[in-house]
Each structure stands twice: as structure tokens, then as C-alpha cells.
Amino acid sequence: MITTQMLLVALFTSSVVGCFFAFKLVDRLRVATPKEHDFMLKKYAVVMAAGIFSLHAGYQFLADNIPKVSQHPIDLIGCMLCSYLLAAAILKTVHKKRLPLRDLLSASAATGISGYLLSYFYQISAGAINIRIDSWTALFSLFLACLTAALAIVTILWLKGYSGKLEKRLKWMFSIEIALGFLASHTAINLSIVHNNMLIGQPSDQADNYLMLLLVLVPVFLFITSFILVIFYERNIDLAQSKLTFRNTQTVNKKFLAYDPLTHLPNRDALNQHLILSAKRCDRNGESLALAYIDLDHFKPVNDQFGHHIGDLLLIEVSKRISNAIRNCDYVARAGGDEFIAVLSEIENHQSVVTVIQRVVDALRETFVIEDHVIEISCSVGVSMYPQDGNLQKLKLNADAAMYKAKENGKNQYRFFDAEIEQASDEMQQTRIELKQAISEQEFRLLFQPKVDAITRMVHGAEALLRWQHPARGLLSPNSFIEAAERFGMIEEINAWVISQACRTISQARDRGIDLSISVNMSNQQFRNKQLGALIQSILEAHAVESRNLILEVSETNAIHHQGQFKDTLRQFKQQGLKISLDDFGLHPFSLTHLEDLEVSEVKLDRSLTKNVAVSHTSLSIVEAIVKLAHALNLNVVAEGVEDEEQRKALVNIGCDQMQGFLFSKPVEQQYLFDLFSKLQSQSATQNLF
């Protein structure tokens, strides 16, 4: 025979299992996609509401003051609706990315009120009449219900991001205590609803009621005490384990600011701490995580064209889109500038990572409207896996290398770290180490290739060409090391050395009676330096060189993609008397469209345009059109890659001003440059005599 005590134990056990099942529902919501999330939230709320209602009905059945048969279906429906509102309030709150105090208080109040109304409507539906509310008891029971709801919400939130060793045990422990809180709240609410009709046998001794209220406080205080003890243990005994970590919030340590002030995402310090905890969890459970390095494509032109204010607003919107694209179990931080890092946890398979990353790429591909400005950007994403792709330090480097590979492949896409990238990344890291040595040991050299007059062949100047005298690999061209220099922040130091050496050569040429102009190639990154003009001026003054003798070459592609930035720097150069040459001209499909807007002094026709002018009428016609347009804009035209006399004559016939190529000289060391200058000058004078 089933006794009342046995039924009570069964109901309480069901409550504990139901609480543990609620933890599982929250975990499933964490890994849901945004498209699935709303539907799953509603479905799980219905499941939880059914459980809450069933447990409530069971507890009421045990109470000797509640009828056993429902008499009012409408009130019963109201009771079920309150169960749903209670469940929805909890689930909707605990799945949030952040939980401000006001949201916790409002959710707790909604949950407590729903719980109170649940009991009230149930008793009315059961046929209770002449109901009156004992005010003080009702306030106490409502406070108890709200307190229990708040503790349950905070507990679920904490356990959702918990990375400690005893996750399952803690879930069972708090399931028991939440169930006790539920029972205590239920008892207090029943005691506050007083009945005066014959159907209800209300206890006559009110002192017994208050004694029972005092007893129901015991599980609540037990709940609070255990929670505080666990948090104290986590903070003070084992700091290597998880702290009170809500998704995308700071993790206890207040020695640093955990948030990026602009986007309010976690910063790099908070990310590092989260990665350490996540990696330990993966090691303990045999799981994997993915680290996605997200870099915006063409973000710099937004600042140049619309200003930094619009750029900042764009970054805020980007952070929102990324946060909405990832799952609730994932974590996103701002690494700095236009770079973000997402950590994807609870990975079931490779496709689950692809799904999340593709959503991020698609989200950022959609048009942004910022203060009436229509802005289109994209992102390149590199993904590495832990522990497959190395430890945490290597994980970031590998994701970064994969991101650069995605940019090389055309941007607006993602790329997973693989063996090909690993080899390239290892080579890049080795190049970084060797470049540091090259700078300190002064292993760089400059070669010079003369620029001559197209008709007279008189030397007008030379182009300085950077080379690296590698101790093991010999003489290296910039193609083998410039990318690494730019990536690891060494390009400015190298380019400053190039400009200084070029000015020193100009000064030495002047001492020999040679008025020499030298062109130096500038990196795009250098134009981001607002102090570039002052730096160049100081180098010119140090070598007593006039600004007219130094020509700065910038690639056409960089000039067009960074027009705002380029123009600002160019104005400063113009004030200083410096000249700009547009290098590799003709490679970009919109060259002619933008040429009028670029305040340059000279264009250099790329060798791919000039190599066939002697044999192809089409090539010659194209080059002739470019030359005429450049002359119309009062620009000097230099043809690169001139290797034979027929090519020279063809370029002379269409009006090229100057030439550069193997026909006149290969790149030479400085010590041979002055002799070559005199030799070419003599040849030019001799040819002009005939």
C-alpha cells in the first residue's frame, strides 16, 4: 500500500530529476543555432510547464485541505498558463548572453508571481470558495518564491559556464536544493491562502502555520549557504578551476578590465583566461574546441572615407552580428582593431564548426547602414582546432595563419588550418626570427637600377631595390620576406633603413658632382603611420638631402584601395616637396578611372604592359592610350621592363618619357652606380653627336 510519505518521497525525487533535466534543456539551448533557438525555447518551456504543473498537482493532492477533483476548467487553464509563464521566464532568462541585475530581478519577480498565481488558480479550480489572503504570510511566501527563483536562475547560469571537475555532482546537489526551495515555496504559498468553506479543512492553529513557515526557511538557507561555499571554494581554494563565469562576462579577476570599451565584448585578457579554462575542460572530458580568427576585409577605407566615428559604430554593429551568429555556448572577444576571436565549444563534428563560421561570414557580408551611410564589408576567417592543431599558444598562431590564407585566396571566406598552412606558418615564424637577426646584424643591402631618358638615354635617377643577404640562402628579393615583415610589425623599421640608405647615396653622389634622384618603394602599412612625413623629413635633414631628390613609390593597388589614407599623406608630402610615383600601373581594372583623383607626379607602366609593345599592335595601342591620358594630367611616364632596342623604339614612338630595364642596366651595388651613371651619360652624349 502506497503511503503519504512514500508519495511525498516520489514527488520530491521527481522534482530533483526534473531540475536536473532542466539543466540538460539549458545545455541543449546553448548549442542551438539562432534559427532553431526560438522554437526550442518554446518547446522546452511547454515541457517544463507540464512537469511543474504535474508536480504542483501532486503536492496539492497530498495536502488534506485541497479537494481531489477539479470543478472549474477555466481556472485550471489559467493555472496551466501560469506554469508555462513560470517555465518560460526561467528559460528565457538563463539563456541570455549577459544578465544585468534588473533582468534578474524582473525574471525572479515574474517567476515568483507566476508560482503564486499557479497555486491560487489551482485551488479555485479545485472548488475552493470564500478564499481570503493572509497578507503577511502572502508577502512572505511571495518573497520566498522570488528568492528561490533568483537563486535557481543564478545557479543555472553559473553551472552553464562551469568548467570545474565536479560538474555533474554539483548539478545533482543543486537539483536537490532547488527542489527543496520549490517545496518550501509551495508550502508557504498554500499557508497564505485561507479558506472559510466546509470543503476545505483549514488548520485551526495559526501558530502551527508560522512554525511551518519557519521550517520552510531551512532549505532556502541551506541553498544560499551551499552556493556561497561553492563560490568561495572556487575563488579562493582552486583558482585554476572555473570561476563564476557567465557567457561573455569577466571572470572574477579585477586586476584587468575584462571588457573592450567600444564593443563591450571581452578583451584579449578575458579571452586568454576563458581559453585556459575551456582547454582544461576539453582535456578532462576528451572534447575539442575551435578557435576562429575573424578579420574584417577593407575596414580601413571605411575610416578613411567616413571617419573614425562611423568606423567605431560599424565595429559595434559587427560585434552584434557575430554575437548573434554564434551559439549560446560559444564565446567571442575583440582582439583589437578590426579583429575578433570566437571560441566554439561543445563541438559534435566538423560540420557543426562549419555551420557556425559560415553564419558569421554570411552575417558580415550583408550591407550595413550606419547613420545613412551604406557600407559593405566582408571578413576572412581562419580556424584551428584544439587539441588537434597544438597548444593554446600555437592555436592562435595557426588560426591567424589560416586567416591570412583565406585573405590570399580572395577574402570573404573561411579556411581551416591544414598541413599546407602549417608548413607556410612554420616558414613564416622562422622568417620572423631571422628577420630580427637581419635587422640587428644589418644584413640588408640596396641595389640600384638606373632610370634613363627614353630618347637621349641620359640618366635621370635610379630605383633603390631592397635585398636581404641571407647567411644561408644567399641574396633574397623582397617577395620572400616582405609579407613576414608586414605581419610581424618590422616593415617600418626596414623601410626607414631603406630611405636612410637612399639619402646617404644621394648625398655621396652629390659629393662626386652627380645630381641623383632615387626612388624607394613604400609599404602600404607605412602610410598608416601619421608621423611618416616627419620621419622622412628628419632623414632628409640628417643627410642634408633636398626633398626633390627623393621619390616615393607606392603600388597602384594600394593607392586605389586606400585612397582616403593615401590622399591625406600625399598632401603632407606635397607640402614637403616630395614626389610620388605610382608603381605597377596598369594592373588594376579601374586605374584610368582613379588616376585623375590621385595627386601623383609619375606613373610607372608595369612590365606586363610593356613587354609586347614591339610585337603586338593591341598592346601598343593600350600603352599609347595610357601615356596620352597621363600626359594630359601632366604626369611623367616611366616604362619598366625594357629589355631590347625594338621595345625601346616602340615606347619612344608613343611618347614614354623615361625607361628602366636590362637594356640599360641590371640592378647594381652603390659602388658601381656612380661609374654606371658616368658611363651612360657618356654613351648618351656620344649618341647625341650622331
C-alpha positions in Angstrom: 0.0 0.0 0.0 1.3 3.4 -1.0 1.6 5.7 2.0 1.6 9.5 2.0 5.2 9.6 3.0 6.1 7.3 0.1 4.2 9.5 -2.4 5.9 12.6 -0.9 9.3 11.0 -1.5 8.4 10.0 -5.0 7.2 13.5 -5.8 10.3 15.1 -4.3 12.5 12.7 -6.3 10.6 13.6 -9.4 11.3 17.3 -8.6 15.0 16.6 -8.3 15.1 14.7 -11.6 13.1 17.4 -13.2 15.6 20.1 -12.0 18.5 18.0 -13.4 16.6 17.6 -16.7 16.2 21.4 -16.8 20.0 21.7 -16.7 20.1 19.4 -19.7 17.5 21.6 -21.6 19.6 24.6 -20.9 22.7 22.9 -22.3 20.8 22.0 -25.4 19.7 25.6 -25.9 23.3 26.6 -25.7 24.3 24.7 -28.8 21.2 25.6 -30.8 21.5 27.7 -33.9 19.8 31.1 -33.9 17.2 29.8 -36.3 16.3 26.8 -34.1 16.6 28.6 -30.8 13.2 30.3 -30.5 11.3 27.2 -31.4 13.3 25.1 -29.0 12.8 27.7 -26.2 9.0 27.5 -26.7 9.1 23.7 -26.9 11.2 23.3 -23.8 9.0 25.8 -21.9 6.0 23.6 -22.6 7.9 20.5 -21.4 9.0 22.3 -18.2 5.5 23.7 -17.6 4.0 20.2 -17.9 6.5 19.0 -15.3 5.8 21.9 -12.9 2.1 21.6 -13.2 2.2 17.8 -12.6 4.4 18.2 -9.5 2.2 21.0 -8.2 -0.9 18.9 -8.6 0.9 16.0 -6.8 1.8 18.2 -3.9 -1.7 19.6 -3.7 -3.1 16.1 -3.8 -1.1 15.3 -0.6 -2.5 18.4 1.2 -5.5 17.4 3.3 -7.1 20.9 2.7 -7.4 20.5 -1.1 -10.3 18.7 -2.9 -9.3 15.8 -5.1 -11.4 16.7 -8.2 -11.2 19.8 -10.4 -14.5 21.7 -10.7 -13.6 24.8 -12.8 -11.8 24.1 -16.1 -11.3 27.7 -17.0 -9.4 28.3 -13.8 -7.5 25.1 -14.5 -6.4 26.6 -17.9 -5.3 29.7 -16.0 -3.2 27.5 -13.7 -1.6 25.8 -16.7 -0.8 29.2 -18.3 0.9 30.3 -15.1 3.0 27.1 -15.2 4.1 28.0 -18.8 4.9 31.6 -17.8 7.0 30.4 -14.9 8.9 28.0 -17.1 9.3 30.5 -20.0 10.6 33.2 -17.6 13.3 30.9 -16.3 14.4 29.5 -19.7 14.3 32.9 -21.4 16.5 34.4 -18.7 19.1 31.7 -18.3 19.9 31.5 -22.0 20.8 35.2 -22.2 24.4 36.2 -23.1 24.5 38.7 -20.2 22.3 39.1 -17.2 22.1 42.7 -15.8 20.7 42.9 -12.2 17.5 44.5 -13.4 16.8 41.5 -15.7 17.5 39.1 -12.9 15.1 40.9 -10.6 12.3 41.2 -13.2 12.6 37.5 -14.1 12.6 36.5 -10.4 9.5 38.6 -9.8 7.7 37.2 -12.9 8.6 33.6 -11.8 7.5 34.2 -8.1 4.2 35.8 -9.1 3.5 33.1 -11.7 4.2 30.5 -9.0 1.8 32.2 -6.5 -0.9 32.5 -9.1 -0.4 28.9 -10.1 -1.4 27.8 -6.6 -4.2 30.3 -6.4 -5.9 29.3 -9.6 -5.4 25.7 -8.9 -7.2 25.9 -5.6 -10.1 27.9 -7.2 -10.3 25.3 -10.0 -10.5 22.6 -7.3 -13.7 24.2 -5.9 -12.4 26.4 -3.1 -14.7 29.3 -2.2 -14.7 32.2 0.2 -10.9 32.5 -0.3 -9.1 35.2 1.6 -5.4 36.0 1.6 -3.4 36.4 4.8 -1.4 39.5 3.9 1.8 39.0 5.9 2.0 35.3 5.1 1.3 36.1 1.4 4.1 38.7 1.2 6.5 36.3 2.9 5.6 33.4 0.6 5.9 35.7 -2.5 9.3 36.9 -1.3 10.3 33.2 -0.7 9.1 32.2 -4.2 11.0 35.1 -5.9 14.2 34.4 -3.8 14.0 30.7 -4.8 13.6 31.7 -8.5 16.5 34.1 -8.3 18.8 31.5 -6.8 17.7 28.9 -9.3 18.4 31.3 -12.2 21.8 32.3 -10.9 22.7 28.7 -10.3 21.7 27.5 -13.8 23.6 30.5 -15.3 26.7 29.6 -13.2 26.6 25.9 -14.0 26.0 26.6 -17.7 29.5 28.0 -17.9 31.1 25.9 -15.2 34.4 24.3 -16.1 35.4 22.6 -12.8 35.9 19.0 -12.0 32.6 18.2 -10.3 30.1 19.5 -12.8 27.7 16.5 -12.7 27.8 16.3 -8.9 27.2 20.0 -8.5 24.2 19.7 -10.8 22.7 16.9 -8.7 23.4 18.8 -5.5 21.7 22.0 -6.7 18.9 20.0 -8.3 18.1 18.7 -4.8 18.3 22.2 -3.3 16.2 23.8 -6.0 13.6 21.1 -5.4 13.7 21.8 -1.7 13.2 25.5 -2.5 10.3 24.6 -4.8 8.7 22.6 -2.0 9.3 25.3 0.6 7.8 28.0 -1.7 4.8 25.8 -2.4 4.2 25.2 1.3 4.4 28.9 2.1 2.0 29.9 -0.6 -0.6 27.3 0.5 -0.4 28.6 4.0 -1.1 32.2 2.9 -4.4 31.2 1.1 -7.0 30.9 3.9 -10.4 29.1 3.2 -13.6 29.6 5.1 -15.9 27.0 3.3 -16.7 23.5 4.5 -14.9 21.8 1.6 -11.6 23.0 2.9 -10.3 21.8 6.2 -8.1 24.7 7.2 -5.8 24.1 10.2 -7.2 26.0 13.2 -3.9 26.8 15.0 -2.3 29.7 13.2 0.8 29.3 15.4 1.4 26.0 13.6 1.3 27.8 10.3 4.1 30.2 11.4 6.1 27.3 12.8 5.8 25.6 9.4 6.9 28.8 7.6 9.9 28.9 9.8 10.7 25.3 8.9 10.4 26.0 5.1 13.2 28.6 5.5 15.7 25.8 6.3 16.1 24.5 2.8 16.3 28.1 1.4 19.1 29.0 3.8 20.8 25.7 3.0 20.6 26.6 -0.7 22.1 30.0 -0.1 24.9 28.7 2.2 25.9 25.9 -0.2 26.0 28.3 -3.1 28.2 30.7 -1.2 30.5 27.9 0.0 31.0 26.6 -3.6 31.8 30.1 -4.9 34.2 30.7 -2.1 35.9 27.4 -2.8 36.2 28.2 -6.5 37.6 31.7 -5.8 40.0 31.1 -3.0 41.0 27.4 -3.0 41.4 26.4 -6.6 41.8 29.4 -8.8 43.0 27.2 -11.7 39.4 25.9 -12.0 36.3 27.7 -13.2 35.1 30.9 -11.6 31.7 32.4 -11.6 31.7 32.7 -15.3 28.7 33.8 -17.3 28.9 33.7 -21.1 31.0 36.6 -22.4 31.5 38.2 -19.0 34.6 38.9 -17.0 35.9 36.0 -14.9 36.4 37.4 -11.4 39.9 38.8 -11.7 39.5 42.5 -11.4 43.2 43.3 -11.9 42.4 44.0 -15.5 39.4 45.4 -17.4 37.7 42.4 -19.0 35.7 44.3 -21.5 36.5 46.2 -24.7 35.2 49.7 -24.0 33.8 50.1 -27.5 32.0 46.9 -28.3 31.6 45.7 -24.7 32.9 42.3 -25.7 35.5 40.5 -23.6 39.0 41.8 -24.4 42.2 39.8 -25.1 42.9 39.2 -21.4 39.5 37.8 -20.7 39.7 35.7 -23.8 43.0 34.2 -22.7 41.5 33.3 -19.3 38.5 31.7 -21.0 40.7 29.7 -23.3 42.7 28.3 -20.4 39.5 27.1 -18.7 38.0 25.8 -21.9 41.2 23.9 -22.8 41.2 22.2 -19.3 37.6 21.2 -19.7 38.4 19.7 -23.2 41.4 17.8 -21.7 39.2 16.5 -18.8 36.3 15.4 -21.0 38.1 14.4 -24.2 36.4 17.2 -26.1 37.5 19.6 -28.8 37.1 23.4 -29.3 37.6 25.6 -32.3 39.3 29.0 -32.4 38.2 31.3 -35.2 40.2 34.3 -36.0 37.9 36.9 -37.7 39.5 39.8 -39.6 37.4 42.4 -41.4 38.2 42.9 -45.1 38.6 46.5 -46.3 37.7 48.1 -43.0 40.5 50.8 -43.2 38.8 52.5 -46.2 35.7 53.0 -44.0 37.7 55.1 -41.5 39.4 56.9 -44.4 36.2 57.7 -46.3 33.6 58.2 -43.5 35.8 59.0 -40.4 36.6 57.1 -37.3 33.2 57.8 -35.7 31.5 55.7 -38.4 34.2 53.1 -38.2 33.5 52.7 -34.4 29.8 52.4 -35.0 30.5 49.8 -37.7 32.6 47.8 -35.2 29.8 47.9 -32.7 27.3 46.5 -35.3 29.9 43.9 -36.4 30.2 42.7 -32.8 26.4 42.4 -32.5 26.2 40.4 -35.7 29.0 38.0 -34.7 27.4 37.5 -31.3 24.0 36.7 -32.9 25.6 34.3 -35.4 27.4 32.1 -32.8 25.7 29.7 -30.4 25.0 30.4 -26.8 27.8 28.0 -25.7 30.3 29.9 -27.8 32.4 32.9 -26.8 33.5 36.0 -28.8 36.1 38.6 -27.9 37.6 41.6 -29.6 41.3 41.0 -30.2 41.9 44.6 -31.2 41.3 46.9 -34.2 39.1 45.1 -36.7 39.9 41.7 -35.4 37.7 39.4 -33.4 38.2 35.9 -32.0 35.4 33.3 -31.4 35.8 30.2 -29.3 33.4 27.4 -30.3 32.8 24.8 -27.6 30.8 21.6 -27.4 31.7 20.6 -30.9 29.9 17.4 -32.2 31.7 17.2 -35.5 33.5 19.2 -38.2 30.2 20.3 -39.8 29.0 22.0 -36.6 32.0 24.3 -36.8 31.4 25.0 -40.5 27.8 25.9 -39.8 28.7 28.5 -37.2 31.6 30.0 -39.2 29.5 30.2 -42.4 26.8 32.1 -40.4 29.4 34.6 -39.3 30.7 35.1 -42.8 27.2 35.5 -44.2 26.2 37.9 -41.4 29.0 40.3 -42.1 28.5 40.1 -45.9 25.1 41.7 -45.6 25.0 45.5 -46.1 25.4 47.8 -43.1 23.6 51.1 -42.8 25.4 53.4 -40.4 24.0 56.9 -40.0 22.6 56.9 -43.5 25.9 55.6 -44.9 25.6 52.3 -46.9 28.7 50.2 -46.1 29.7 46.9 -47.5 32.4 44.8 -45.9 33.3 41.2 -45.5 35.5 39.1 -43.3 38.2 36.5 -43.6 38.2 33.7 -41.0 40.9 31.3 -40.0 40.0 28.3 -37.9 42.2 26.0 -35.8 41.2 23.1 -33.5 42.2 22.2 -30.0 44.0 19.9 -29.2 44.5 18.7 -32.8 46.4 21.8 -34.0 48.6 22.3 -31.0 48.6 24.0 -27.6 46.8 27.3 -26.9 49.8 29.5 -27.9 50.1 27.6 -31.2 46.3 27.6 -31.6 46.2 31.3 -32.0 49.2 31.4 -34.4 47.6 28.7 -36.5 44.2 30.4 -36.7 46.0 33.6 -37.7 47.9 31.8 -40.4 44.7 30.2 -41.7 43.1 33.7 -41.8 45.9 35.1 -43.9 45.5 32.1 -46.2 41.8 33.0 -46.5 42.7 36.5 -47.5 45.2 35.3 -50.0 42.5 33.1 -51.6 40.3 36.1 -52.3 38.9 37.2 -48.8 35.2 36.9 -47.8 35.7 33.2 -46.8 37.0 30.9 -44.1 39.9 28.5 -44.1 40.8 25.7 -41.7 44.4 25.2 -40.6 45.9 22.3 -42.5 49.3 20.8 -43.4 49.9 23.3 -46.2 49.2 26.2 -44.0 51.3 24.6 -41.2 54.3 24.4 -43.4 53.8 28.0 -44.6 53.2 29.1 -41.0 56.4 27.4 -39.7 58.3 29.1 -42.5 56.8 32.4 -41.6 57.8 32.0 -38.0 61.3 31.1 -39.0 61.4 34.1 -41.3 60.3 36.3 -38.3 63.2 35.1 -36.2 65.7 35.5 -39.0 64.4 39.0 -39.9 65.0 40.1 -36.3 68.6 38.9 -36.7 68.9 40.6 -40.1 67.9 43.9 -38.7 70.3 43.7 -35.7 73.1 42.3 -37.9 72.4 44.7 -40.8 72.1 42.0 -43.4 70.1 44.1 -45.8 71.5 45.7 -48.9 70.4 48.1 -51.6 70.8 47.6 -55.3 70.1 50.4 -57.8 68.6 50.3 -61.3 69.0 53.4 -63.4 66.1 55.3 -64.9 67.1 56.9 -68.3 65.6 59.3 -70.7 63.7 57.5 -73.4 65.3 59.4 -76.3 68.7 60.7 -75.1 69.3 57.8 -72.6 70.6 60.3 -70.1 70.4 59.0 -66.6 67.7 60.8 -64.6 67.9 58.7 -61.4 67.7 55.2 -60.1 65.3 52.9 -58.2 66.5 51.5 -54.9 65.8 47.8 -54.7 65.9 46.1 -51.3 67.8 42.8 -50.9 68.5 40.5 -48.0 71.9 38.9 -47.8 70.7 35.8 -46.0 73.6 33.9 -44.4 72.4 30.5 -45.6 70.1 31.2 -48.6 72.0 33.9 -50.3 70.6 37.1 -51.8 66.8 37.3 -51.4 64.3 39.6 -53.1 61.6 41.3 -51.0 59.0 38.8 -52.2 60.5 36.2 -49.9 60.3 38.3 -46.7 58.1 41.4 -47.0 54.9 39.6 -46.0 56.5 38.4 -42.8 57.9 41.8 -42.1 54.5 43.4 -42.5 52.7 40.8 -40.5 55.1 41.0 -37.5 55.5 44.7 -37.5 59.1 45.1 -38.8 58.3 46.8 -42.1 58.5 50.3 -40.8 62.0 49.8 -39.3 63.2 48.2 -42.6 61.7 50.9 -44.8 63.2 53.6 -42.6 66.6 52.0 -43.2 66.0 51.9 -46.9 65.1 55.6 -47.0 68.1 56.5 -44.9 70.5 54.5 -47.1 68.9 56.0 -50.3 69.5 59.5 -48.8 73.1 58.6 -47.9 73.6 57.5 -51.5 72.2 60.8 -52.8 74.5 62.7 -50.5 77.6 60.7 -51.7 76.6 61.2 -55.3 76.4 64.9 -54.8 79.9 64.9 -53.3 81.0 63.4 -56.7 79.2 66.1 -58.6 76.2 63.9 -59.6 72.7 65.2 -59.1 71.0 61.9 -58.4 67.3 61.2 -57.7 66.4 57.9 -56.1 63.0 56.2 -55.9 62.2 54.0 -52.9 59.3 51.6 -52.6 56.9 52.3 -49.8 54.8 49.6 -48.0 51.1 50.2 -47.6 51.5 49.9 -43.8 53.8 52.8 -43.7 51.1 55.1 -45.0 49.1 54.3 -41.8 51.8 56.0 -39.8 50.7 59.6 -39.3 54.3 60.5 -38.4 55.7 59.2 -41.7 56.1 62.7 -43.2 58.1 63.9 -40.1 60.2 60.7 -40.2 61.2 61.2 -43.8 61.9 64.9 -43.2 64.2 64.1 -40.3 66.1 61.6 -42.5 66.4 64.2 -45.3 67.8 66.7 -42.9 70.2 64.2 -41.3 71.8 63.6 -44.7 71.4 67.2 -46.0 69.4 66.0 -49.0 66.7 68.1 -50.8 63.3 66.6 -50.9 63.2 66.8 -54.8 65.9 64.1 -54.9 63.7 61.5 -53.2 60.8 59.9 -55.0 58.4 57.6 -53.0 56.9 54.7 -55.0 53.6 53.2 -53.9 51.8 50.4 -55.7 48.8 51.3 -57.7 46.6 48.7 -56.0 47.3 50.1 -52.5 46.7 53.7 -53.7 43.3 52.8 -55.1 42.2 50.6 -52.1 43.3 53.2 -49.6 42.6 56.5 -51.3 41.5 58.5 -48.3 44.6 57.5 -46.3 46.8 57.9 -49.4 45.5 61.4 -50.2 46.0 62.7 -46.6 49.6 61.6 -46.6 50.1 62.8 -50.1 49.0 66.3 -49.2 51.6 66.3 -46.5 54.3 65.1 -48.9 53.4 67.8 -51.4 53.9 70.4 -48.7 57.3 68.9 -48.0 58.2 69.0 -51.7 58.3 65.2 -52.0 57.3 63.4 -55.2 55.1 60.3 -55.5 55.4 57.6 -58.2 52.6 55.2 -58.9 54.2 51.8 -59.3 53.0 48.8 -61.3 50.5 51.0 -63.1 48.0 49.3 -65.4 47.4 46.1 -63.3 44.2 47.4 -61.7 41.0 47.4 -63.9 40.0 50.8 -62.6 43.3 52.5 -63.0 42.2 55.1 -65.5 39.1 56.0 -63.5 41.0 56.8 -60.4 44.1 58.3 -62.0 42.6 61.8 -62.0 41.9 61.7 -58.3 45.4 60.6 -57.3 47.8 63.6 -56.9 50.9 61.8 -58.1 53.9 63.1 -60.1 54.7 60.0 -62.1 53.3 56.6 -63.2 55.4 53.5 -63.9 54.0 51.2 -66.5 54.1 47.6 -65.4 56.3 45.3 -67.4 53.3 43.1 -68.2 52.0 46.1 -70.3 55.3 47.0 -72.0 56.8 43.6 -72.8 54.7 43.1 -76.1 54.6 46.6 -77.4 57.1 45.8 -80.2 55.2 42.7 -81.5 51.5 43.4 -80.6 49.6 46.3 -82.1 46.9 45.8 -79.4 49.4 46.1 -76.6 51.0 49.1 -78.2 47.6 50.8 -78.6 46.7 50.2 -74.9 50.0 51.6 -73.7 49.7 54.6 -76.1 46.2 55.4 -74.6 47.6 55.3 -71.1 50.5 57.5 -72.0 48.3 60.1 -73.6 46.0 60.2 -70.6 48.9 60.5 -68.2 50.4 63.4 -70.3 47.0 65.1 -70.3 47.2 65.0 -66.5 50.8 66.4 -66.6 52.3 63.1 -65.3 55.7 61.7 -66.1 55.6 58.2 -67.6 58.2 55.6 -66.9 58.2 52.3 -68.7 59.5 49.3 -66.7 61.0 46.1 -68.1 62.6 47.5 -71.2 64.9 44.7 -72.5 65.6 45.3 -76.2 66.0 48.1 -78.7 62.8 47.4 -80.6 60.8 47.7 -77.4 62.6 51.0 -76.6 61.8 52.4 -80.0 58.2 51.4 -79.8 57.8 53.1 -76.5 59.7 56.2 -77.7 57.2 56.5 -80.7 54.2 56.6 -78.4 55.8 59.2 -76.1 57.2 57.5 -73.0 59.3 59.9 -71.0 61.7 57.5 -69.2 62.6 53.9 -69.2 64.1 51.3 -66.9 65.2 47.8 -67.6 68.0 45.3 -68.5 68.6 47.1 -71.9 70.3 49.9 -69.9 71.5 48.1 -66.7 70.7 45.4 -64.3 70.4 46.4 -60.6 73.9 47.2 -59.3 75.6 47.9 -56.0 76.1 51.5 -54.9 79.8 51.4 -55.6 79.1 50.6 -59.3 76.1 53.0 -59.6 78.2 56.2 -59.9 80.5 54.6 -62.6 77.5 53.4 -64.4 75.9 56.8 -64.2 79.0 58.4 -65.8 79.2 55.6 -68.5 75.6 56.0 -69.5 75.9 59.8 -69.6 79.0 59.4 -71.9 77.1 57.0 -74.2 74.2 59.4 -74.3 76.4 62.3 -75.2 78.2 60.2 -77.9 74.9 59.0 -79.4 73.5 62.6 -79.5 76.6 63.7 -81.6 75.5 61.4 -84.4 
